[in-house]
Amino acid sequence: MTLGLVSCVFCFSCYGAFLGLPCSMAGIIISEVAARDIQKNKAHPSSITFVYAGRVCGLLGFAINMLMIIYLILFWMNGPLISV
């Protein structure tokens, strides 16, 4: 869950989307491993809520980071997309 939250924080910093993307992917992978451990009775079932929260934060961070990376690439190619 921590990696998912870190990826959400990184996506709003300057060029932090490139740091947040690996954090979100790691959070998604770790939540999948934890879910398998719970299914195999290697971990306590009460921690499933943290697994779901980590998965949601990781997926949300992944989506936002990808949008930020696309925006940054378009910004580098064409200049600012939003004029103030």
KOLNU-407672 format. One record per residue: residue in three letters; x, y, z of N, C-alpha, C in turn. Coordinates in steps of 0.001 Angstrom, whole numbers, plus 524288, in hexadecimal, padded with zeros to 5 digits. Layout:
! KOLNU-407672
ATOM   residu    n_px    n_py    n_pz   ca_px   ca_py   ca_pz    c_px    c_py    c_pz
ATOM      ALA       X       Y       Z       X       Y       Z       X       Y       Z
...
***
This chain:
! KOLNU-407672
ATOM   residu    n_px    n_py    n_pz   ca_px   ca_py   ca_pz    c_px    c_py    c_pz
ATOM      MET   8033B   7FB68   80000   80000   80000   80000   8036F   804E2   80000
ATOM      THR   807CF   8049D   8029F   80B48   80919   802F7   80D69   80A9D   7FD9F
ATOM      LEU   80EDF   806CC   7FA79   810F5   80802   7F54A   80CD1   80A84   7F1D1
ATOM      GLY   80802   808D5   7F24D   803CC   80B3E   7EF4D   802F1   810E4   7F0D1
ATOM      LEU   80329   811F7   7F5E8   8028D   8175A   7F7AF   8072C   81AB6   7F604
ATOM      VAL   80BD4   81892   7F63C   81077   81B77   7F481   8100A   81CBC   7EEB4
ATOM      SER   80E1D   8191D   7EB9D   80D97   81A26   7E601   80992   81E68   7E4F6
ATOM      CYS   80572   81E9B   7E817   8018E   822C8   7E769   803D9   82813   7E8D9
ATOM      VAL   8073C   8283D   7ECBC   809B4   82D29   7EE3E   80DA0   82EE6   7EA1A
ATOM      PHE   810B0   82B2F   7E812   814A4   82C81   7E42D   81243   82E91   7DF22
ATOM      CYS   80D9A   82CE7   7DDC9   80B83   82E5E   7D8B2   80A5A   8342F   7D84B
ATOM      PHE   809B0   836DA   7DCAD   8087C   83C68   7DC7E   80D46   83FDB   7DD4B
ATOM      SER   811D7   83D7E   7DDE1   81694   840A0   7DE4F   818FF   8414B   7D8E2
ATOM      CYS   81C9E   844CB   7D880   81F0E   845EB   7D374   8223F   84140   7D19C
ATOM      TYR   820B1   83EF3   7CD60   8232D   83A55   7CB11   8233D   835AD   7CEC3
ATOM      GLY   82005   835BD   7D2BF   81FC8   83163   7D66C   81CD6   82CBE   7D444
ATOM      ALA   81A32   82D7D   7CFE6   81750   82923   7CD8E   81AFF   824C5   7CBFA
ATOM      PHE   81FC9   8262E   7CAA6   82394   82234   7C92D   82571   81F1F   7CDED
ATOM      LEU   824FA   82163   7D299   82637   81E90   7D765   8216E   81BA9   7D972
ATOM      GLY   81CE1   81DD4   7D898   81822   81B78   7DA9A   81678   8169C   7D7AA
ATOM      LEU   817CC   81645   7D2BA   81643   811BB   7CF9E   818A0   80CA5   7D1A5
ATOM      PRO   81DB7   80C70   7D2BA   81FCE   8078E   7D4FA   81D96   80653   7DA59
ATOM      CYS   81C82   80A63   7DD73   81A2F   80979   7E2A1   814BC   80721   7E223
ATOM      SER   811A6   80911   7DE75   80C61   806FC   7DDD2   80C7A   8015F   7DBCB
ATOM      MET   81013   80036   7D82C   81072   7FADC   7D638   81234   7F725   7DA8A
ATOM      ALA   815E1   7F8E4   7DDC2   8179B   7F59E   7E220   8132F   7F4CD   7E60D
ATOM      GLY   81013   7F8D8   7E701   80BA6   7F854   7EA94   80794   7F47A   7E89A
ATOM      ILE   80692   7F489   7E387   802D5   7F0DA   7E139   804E4   7EB45   7E1B3
ATOM      ILE   809DB   7EA82   7E08A   80C20   7E540   7E0CF   80C29   7E33C   7E669
ATOM      ILE   80DA7   7E690   7EA14   80DD2   7E4E0   7EF89   80859   7E3AA   7F18D
ATOM      SER   80470   7E696   7EFE4   7FF1D   7E56B   7F1A6   7FD32   7E03A   7EF6A
ATOM      GLU   7FEC3   7DEFB   7EAA5   7FD52   7D9E7   7E863   7FFE5   7D569   7EB61
ATOM      VAL   804DA   7D619   7ECC8   807A2   7D213   7EFCA   8051B   7D16B   7F527
ATOM      ALA   803AD   7D5BD   7F797   80129   7D572   7FCBB   7FBD4   7D2D4   7FC62
ATOM      ALA   7F8E8   7D3DB   7F836   7F3D2   7D14F   7F78F   7F46B   7CB6D   7F6EF
ATOM      ARG   7F86F   7C9C2   7F417   7F96E   7C41F   7F389   7FAF5   7C1B3   7F8C1
ATOM      ASP   7FE06   7C489   7FBDC   7FF84   7C288   800FF   7FACA   7C1E4   8048E
ATOM      ILE   7F720   7C573   8042A   7F261   7C4FF   80759   7EF1C   7C060   8058A
ATOM      GLN   7EEBF   7BF8C   80071   7EBC3   7BB1A   7FE6E   7EE31   7B5E9   7FFF1
ATOM      LYS   7F360   7B5C5   80065   7F616   7B0F7   801D9   7F6B1   7B067   807C8
ATOM      ASN   7F424   7B3D4   80AC6   7F44C   7B3DA   81081   7F9C4   7B4BD   812A1
ATOM      LYS   7FD04   7B792   80FC6   8022C   7B901   811BD   8020E   7BE37   8149C
ATOM      ALA   7FDE6   7C12F   813EE   7FD4C   7C639   81683   7F7E7   7C674   818FD
ATOM      HIS   7F748   7C9FC   81CAD   7F24D   7CA69   81F7A   7EE20   7CCCA   81BEE
ATOM      PRO   7E97B   7CA81   81BE7   7E555   7CC6B   81860   7E382   7D201   8197A
ATOM      SER   7E47C   7D3F1   81E28   7E2A8   7D93D   81F5E   7E5BA   7DD6E   81C65
ATOM      SER   7EA21   7DC06   81A1D   7ED3A   7DFDE   8173F   7EB7E   7E07F   81195
ATOM      ILE   7E73A   7DDFB   81017   7E55B   7DE58   80AB3   7E3A0   7E3E6   8095A
ATOM      THR   7E1C9   7E6E7   80D37   7E037   7EC4A   80C1E   7E4EB   7EF99   80A98
ATOM      PHE   7E96D   7EE94   80D05   7EE27   7F15F   80B8A   7EFF3   7EFC4   8061A
ATOM      VAL   7EF1E   7EAE6   804C4   7F086   7E911   7FF87   7ED31   7EBD3   7FB74
ATOM      TYR   7E821   7EC2D   7FC70   7E4B7   7EEE0   7F8BC   7E607   7F4AD   7F868
ATOM      ALA   7E732   7F70F   7FCD5   7E89B   7FC9C   7FCD8   7EDB4   7FD77   7F9D9
ATOM      GLY   7F172   7FA03   7FA8C   7F65F   7FA72   7F7B0   7F5A4   7F9C4   7F1E1
ATOM      ARG   7F23A   7F628   7F064   7F133   7F54C   7EAD6   7EE8A   7FA0C   7E869
ATOM      VAL   7EABC   7FC36   7EB25   7E7F1   800C7   7E91A   7EB95   80579   7E8BD
ATOM      CYS   7EEBB   8065F   7ECCB   7F26F   80AC6   7ECA1   7F676   809FD   7E855
ATOM      GLY   7F845   8053B   7E799   7FC0C   80425   7E376   7F9C0   804FB   7DE15
ATOM      LEU   7F4FA   8031D   7DD3A   7F276   803D8   7D826   7F13B   80991   7D71C
ATOM      LEU   7EF66   80C4A   7DB21   7EE46   811DA   7DA8C   7F348   814E2   7D971
ATOM      GLY   7F76A   813AE   7DC51   7FC6A   8163B   7DB66   7FE8B   8150E   7D603
ATOM      PHE   7FDEC   8103C   7D438   7FFB2   80EC9   7CF01   7FCD8   811EE   7CADD
ATOM      ALA   7F7B0   8124E   7CB5B   7F497   81526   7C774   7F605   81AF2   7C765
ATOM      ILE   7F66C   81D53   7CBF5   7F7A4   822E4   7CC30   7FD2F   823EA   7CA3E
ATOM      ASN   800DA   82087   7CBAB   80635   82139   7C9E0   806A1   820AA   7C3F9
ATOM      MET   803C5   81D03   7C1BD   803E3   81C73   7BC0C   801A5   8214C   7B968
ATOM      LEU   7FD73   82372   7BB80   7FB3D   8283D   7B94B   7FF14   82CC5   7B9BC
ATOM      MET   801CF   82D18   7BE1D   805A2   83145   7BECB   80A3E   8309C   7BB0C
ATOM      ILE   80BF2   82BCE   7BA2E   81039   82ADE   7B683   80E96   82C4D   7B0F8
ATOM      ILE   809D0   82AE6   7AF7F   807DA   82C5B   7AA4D   80797   8324A   7A9CA
ATOM      TYR   805B9   834E7   7ADDF   8057A   83A9C   7ADC8   80AEC   83CF2   7AD4B
ATOM      LEU   80EAD   83AE3   7B041   813FE   83CFF   7B005   81674   83C2A   7AAA3
ATOM      ILE   8157C   837B5   7A84B   81791   836BA   7A30E   81529   83A8A   79F23
ATOM      LEU   8100D   83B59   79F7D   80D8A   83F1B   79BFD   80F68   844A8   79D10
ATOM      PHE   81069   845DE   7A1FD   81262   84B08   7A367   817C7   84BEA   7A114
ATOM      TRP   81B24   847F3   7A152   8205E   84878   79F20   82034   84903   79935
ATOM      MET   81C65   8467F   796C3   81C23   846A8   7910B   819A1   84BB4   78F16
ATOM      ASN   8158E   84D95   791AD   81264   851D8   78F86   8123E   856C3   792CD
ATOM      GLY   8145F   856C4   79757   813C6   85B31   79ADE   80F21   85A31   79E68
ATOM      PRO   80DBC   85DEE   7A1B3   80982   85D17   7A577   80437   85C33   7A2C9
ATOM      LEU   80139   85877   7A4F9   7FC12   8574C   7A2C8   7F7D2   85AA9   7A546
ATOM      ILE   7F8EA   85CA6   7A9EB   7F513   85FDF   7ACAD   7F757   86555   7AD29
ATOM      SER   7F4BE   8692A   7AAEE   7F69F   86E8C   7AB62   7F3B2   87130   7AFD3
ATOM      VAL   7F696   87420   7B2DA   7F448   876B2   7B75C   7F36E   87C67   7B64D
***
